[in-house]
């Protein structure tokens, strides 16, 4: 009961932060500053969804991968004006995962899907984003792809200046995951790690 109350209070604080960021984003005319605040709002939303799952569950160490990621992906796509033009395909295996690792996966999904929504379909009317997560014995594979314009020629993740991609790289290291980007018919981010 105490842990549930703590999660509830944290969730309320997260909602307050999200509301303050949204108010600030609405009051700013500078488009670059507005984009930065909207990115922060999306990251806060990822944390908020995790707390929703913890509050609805009686288990606080593990939660459903499928339920969390599906809600997260819908929330991310829902904040973009081009959401009606993007088809999201997901193939997420349903299993329980510890909250710490699932939270890291959630931030990775948030960053990569956000990048696809922002950049992959700039010169296209429609697009597809695909998120697949599977567990084979002790090996987890996360694949996030789009059929957009792909990664720019000469792109190097190690020298990327984007906060989002730096987060992705740091979280992959934290998960002890192998991580690669493929650039065929759009961008494809592949992460694999052992439980």
DRENDO-1510 file (C-alpha; in Angstrom, 1 decimal, always signed):
<recs>
REC; n; res; u; v; w
REC; 1; UNK; +0.0; +0.0; +0.0 .
REC; 2; UNK; +2.8; +2.4; +0.9 .
REC; 3; UNK; +4.6; +1.6; -2.4 .
REC; 4; UNK; +1.4; +2.2; -4.4 .
REC; 5; UNK; +0.9; +5.6; -2.6 .
REC; 6; UNK; +4.5; +6.6; -3.4 .
REC; 7; UNK; +4.0; +5.7; -7.1 .
REC; 8; UNK; +0.8; +7.7; -7.1 .
REC; 9; UNK; +2.5; +10.8; -5.7 .
REC; 10; UNK; +5.3; +10.5; -8.2 .
REC; 11; UNK; +2.8; +10.1; -11.0 .
REC; 12; UNK; +1.1; +13.3; -9.8 .
REC; 13; UNK; +4.4; +15.1; -9.8 .
REC; 14; UNK; +5.2; +13.8; -13.3 .
REC; 15; UNK; +1.8; +15.1; -14.5 .
REC; 16; UNK; +2.5; +18.5; -13.0 .
REC; 17; UNK; +5.9; +18.7; -14.8 .
REC; 18; UNK; +4.3; +17.7; -18.1 .
REC; 19; UNK; +1.6; +20.3; -17.6 .
REC; 20; UNK; +4.2; +23.0; -16.9 .
REC; 21; UNK; +6.2; +22.1; -19.9 .
REC; 22; UNK; +3.1; +22.1; -22.1 .
REC; 23; UNK; +2.1; +25.6; -20.8 .
REC; 24; UNK; +5.6; +26.8; -21.6 .
REC; 25; UNK; +5.6; +25.2; -25.1 .
REC; 26; UNK; +2.3; +26.9; -25.8 .
REC; 27; UNK; +3.6; +30.3; -24.7 .
REC; 28; UNK; +6.7; +30.2; -26.8 .
REC; 29; UNK; +6.9; +31.5; -30.4 .
REC; 30; UNK; +10.4; +30.3; -31.2 .
REC; 31; UNK; +9.9; +27.0; -33.1 .
REC; 32; UNK; +13.3; +25.5; -32.1 .
REC; 33; UNK; +12.5; +26.1; -28.4 .
REC; 34; UNK; +9.0; +24.7; -28.9 .
REC; 35; UNK; +10.5; +21.5; -30.5 .
REC; 36; UNK; +12.9; +21.0; -27.6 .
REC; 37; UNK; +10.1; +21.4; -25.1 .
REC; 38; UNK; +7.9; +18.9; -27.0 .
REC; 39; UNK; +10.7; +16.4; -27.0 .
REC; 40; UNK; +11.0; +16.8; -23.2 .
REC; 41; UNK; +7.2; +16.4; -22.9 .
REC; 42; UNK; +7.4; +13.1; -24.9 .
REC; 43; UNK; +10.2; +11.8; -22.5 .
REC; 44; UNK; +8.1; +12.8; -19.5 .
REC; 45; UNK; +5.1; +11.0; -21.1 .
REC; 46; UNK; +7.2; +7.8; -21.3 .
REC; 47; UNK; +7.8; +7.9; -17.5 .
REC; 48; UNK; +4.2; +8.7; -16.9 .
REC; 49; UNK; +3.0; +5.6; -18.8 .
REC; 50; UNK; +5.4; +3.4; -16.8 .
REC; 51; UNK; +3.8; +4.8; -13.6 .
REC; 52; UNK; +0.4; +4.1; -14.9 .
REC; 53; UNK; +1.4; +0.5; -15.5 .
REC; 54; UNK; +2.9; +0.2; -12.0 .
REC; 55; UNK; -0.2; +1.7; -10.3 .
REC; 56; UNK; -2.6; -0.7; -12.2 .
REC; 57; UNK; -0.4; -3.7; -11.3 .
REC; 58; UNK; +0.1; -5.4; -7.9 .
REC; 59; UNK; +3.6; -6.4; -9.0 .
REC; 60; UNK; +6.2; -3.5; -8.8 .
REC; 61; UNK; +9.3; -5.3; -9.9 .
REC; 62; UNK; +8.1; -6.5; -13.4 .
REC; 63; UNK; +5.4; -5.4; -15.8 .
REC; 64; UNK; +4.0; -6.4; -19.2 .
REC; 65; UNK; +6.3; -5.4; -22.1 .
REC; 66; UNK; +3.5; -5.5; -24.6 .
REC; 67; UNK; +1.0; -3.4; -22.7 .
REC; 68; UNK; +3.6; -0.7; -21.8 .
REC; 69; UNK; +5.1; -0.4; -25.3 .
REC; 70; UNK; +1.8; -0.4; -27.1 .
REC; 71; UNK; +0.5; +2.5; -24.9 .
REC; 72; UNK; +3.8; +4.3; -25.2 .
REC; 73; UNK; +3.9; +4.1; -29.0 .
REC; 74; UNK; +0.3; +5.3; -29.3 .
REC; 75; UNK; +1.1; +8.2; -27.0 .
REC; 76; UNK; +4.2; +9.2; -28.9 .
REC; 77; UNK; +2.6; +9.1; -32.4 .
REC; 78; UNK; -0.5; +10.9; -31.0 .
REC; 79; UNK; +1.4; +14.1; -30.3 .
REC; 80; UNK; +2.4; +14.7; -33.9 .
REC; 81; UNK; +0.2; +16.5; -36.4 .
REC; 82; UNK; +1.0; +14.0; -39.2 .
REC; 83; UNK; -0.2; +11.0; -37.1 .
REC; 84; UNK; -3.1; +10.3; -39.5 .
REC; 85; UNK; -0.7; +9.7; -42.3 .
REC; 86; UNK; +1.5; +7.2; -40.4 .
REC; 87; UNK; +0.7; +3.5; -40.0 .
REC; 88; UNK; +2.3; +2.0; -36.9 .
REC; 89; UNK; +2.8; -1.7; -37.1 .
REC; 90; UNK; +3.8; -3.5; -33.9 .
REC; 91; UNK; +4.8; -7.1; -33.2 .
REC; 92; UNK; +5.5; -7.1; -29.5 .
REC; 93; UNK; +5.8; -10.4; -27.7 .
REC; 94; UNK; +3.9; -10.4; -24.3 .
REC; 95; UNK; +6.2; -11.2; -21.4 .
REC; 96; UNK; +7.1; -9.7; -18.1 .
REC; 97; UNK; +10.3; -7.7; -17.7 .
REC; 98; UNK; +11.9; -5.8; -14.8 .
REC; 99; UNK; +10.9; -2.2; -14.6 .
REC; 100; UNK; +14.4; -0.9; -14.8 .
REC; 101; UNK; +15.2; -2.5; -18.1 .
REC; 102; UNK; +11.7; -1.9; -19.5 .
REC; 103; UNK; +12.0; +1.8; -18.7 .
REC; 104; UNK; +15.3; +1.9; -20.6 .
REC; 105; UNK; +13.6; +0.2; -23.6 .
REC; 106; UNK; +10.8; +2.7; -23.4 .
REC; 107; UNK; +13.1; +5.7; -23.6 .
REC; 108; UNK; +14.9; +4.1; -26.6 .
REC; 109; UNK; +11.5; +3.4; -28.3 .
REC; 110; UNK; +10.4; +7.0; -27.5 .
REC; 111; UNK; +13.6; +8.5; -29.0 .
REC; 112; UNK; +13.7; +6.4; -32.2 .
REC; 113; UNK; +9.9; +6.6; -32.9 .
REC; 114; UNK; +10.0; +10.4; -32.3 .
REC; 115; UNK; +12.9; +10.8; -34.7 .
REC; 116; UNK; +11.0; +8.8; -37.4 .
REC; 117; UNK; +7.9; +10.9; -36.9 .
REC; 118; UNK; +9.9; +14.1; -37.1 .
REC; 119; UNK; +12.3; +13.4; -39.9 .
REC; 120; UNK; +11.6; +10.2; -41.9 .
REC; 121; UNK; +8.5; +11.3; -43.8 .
REC; 122; UNK; +9.3; +15.0; -44.5 .
REC; 123; UNK; +8.8; +14.6; -48.3 .
REC; 124; UNK; +6.1; +11.9; -48.2 .
REC; 125; UNK; +2.4; +11.8; -47.9 .
REC; 126; UNK; +2.4; +8.5; -45.9 .
REC; 127; UNK; +4.7; +6.2; -44.0 .
REC; 128; UNK; +5.1; +3.1; -41.9 .
REC; 129; UNK; +6.8; +2.7; -38.6 .
REC; 130; UNK; +7.4; -0.8; -37.3 .
REC; 131; UNK; +8.3; -1.8; -33.7 .
REC; 132; UNK; +9.1; -5.5; -33.0 .
REC; 133; UNK; +10.2; -6.9; -29.8 .
REC; 134; UNK; +10.8; -10.6; -29.2 .
REC; 135; UNK; +12.3; -12.9; -26.5 .
REC; 136; UNK; +14.1; -16.0; -27.6 .
REC; 137; UNK; +15.2; -18.0; -24.5 .
REC; 138; UNK; +17.3; -15.3; -22.7 .
REC; 139; UNK; +17.9; -13.0; -25.7 .
REC; 140; UNK; +15.7; -9.9; -26.3 .
REC; 141; UNK; +15.6; -8.3; -29.7 .
REC; 142; UNK; +14.2; -4.9; -30.3 .
REC; 143; UNK; +13.8; -3.7; -33.9 .
REC; 144; UNK; +12.4; -0.2; -34.8 .
REC; 145; UNK; +12.2; +0.7; -38.4 .
REC; 146; UNK; +10.5; +3.1; -40.8 .
REC; 147; UNK; +10.1; +3.2; -44.6 .
REC; 148; UNK; +11.1; +6.9; -44.7 .
REC; 149; UNK; +14.1; +8.7; -46.2 .
REC; 150; UNK; +16.7; +6.8; -44.2 .
REC; 151; UNK; +19.8; +7.9; -42.3 .
REC; 152; UNK; +21.7; +10.7; -44.0 .
REC; 153; UNK; +24.9; +9.7; -45.9 .
REC; 154; UNK; +27.9; +9.7; -43.6 .
REC; 155; UNK; +25.9; +9.6; -40.4 .
REC; 156; UNK; +27.9; +8.4; -37.4 .
REC; 157; UNK; +26.1; +7.6; -34.2 .
REC; 158; UNK; +29.3; +8.1; -32.2 .
REC; 159; UNK; +29.5; +11.8; -33.3 .
REC; 160; UNK; +25.8; +12.5; -33.2 .
REC; 161; UNK; +24.9; +15.8; -31.5 .
REC; 162; UNK; +21.3; +15.0; -30.9 .
REC; 163; UNK; +20.4; +14.5; -27.3 .
REC; 164; UNK; +17.9; +11.8; -28.3 .
REC; 165; UNK; +20.5; +9.7; -30.1 .
REC; 166; UNK; +23.0; +10.2; -27.3 .
REC; 167; UNK; +20.4; +8.9; -24.9 .
REC; 168; UNK; +19.8; +5.8; -27.2 .
REC; 169; UNK; +23.5; +5.1; -27.2 .
REC; 170; UNK; +23.8; +5.5; -23.4 .
REC; 171; UNK; +20.8; +3.3; -22.7 .
REC; 172; UNK; +22.0; +0.6; -25.1 .
REC; 173; UNK; +25.3; +0.6; -23.1 .
REC; 174; UNK; +23.3; +0.5; -19.8 .
REC; 175; UNK; +21.3; -2.6; -21.1 .
REC; 176; UNK; +24.6; -4.1; -22.3 .
REC; 177; UNK; +22.9; -4.4; -25.7 .
REC; 178; UNK; +24.5; -4.7; -29.1 .
REC; 179; UNK; +23.2; -1.8; -31.3 .
REC; 180; UNK; +23.4; -1.2; -35.0 .
REC; 181; UNK; +21.6; +1.0; -37.6 .
REC; 182; UNK; +20.8; -0.3; -41.0 .
REC; 183; UNK; +19.8; +2.0; -43.9 .
REC; 184; UNK; +17.8; +0.0; -46.4 .
REC; 185; UNK; +14.3; +1.2; -47.5 .
REC; 186; UNK; +14.4; +3.6; -44.5 .
REC; 187; UNK; +16.1; +3.5; -41.1 .
REC; 188; UNK; +16.3; +0.4; -39.0 .
REC; 189; UNK; +17.6; +0.4; -35.4 .
REC; 190; UNK; +18.4; -3.1; -34.0 .
REC; 191; UNK; +19.1; -3.8; -30.3 .
REC; 192; UNK; +19.9; -7.1; -28.7 .
REC; 193; UNK; +20.7; -8.0; -25.1 .
REC; 194; UNK; +20.6; -10.9; -22.7 .
REC; 195; UNK; +18.3; -11.2; -19.7 .
</recs>
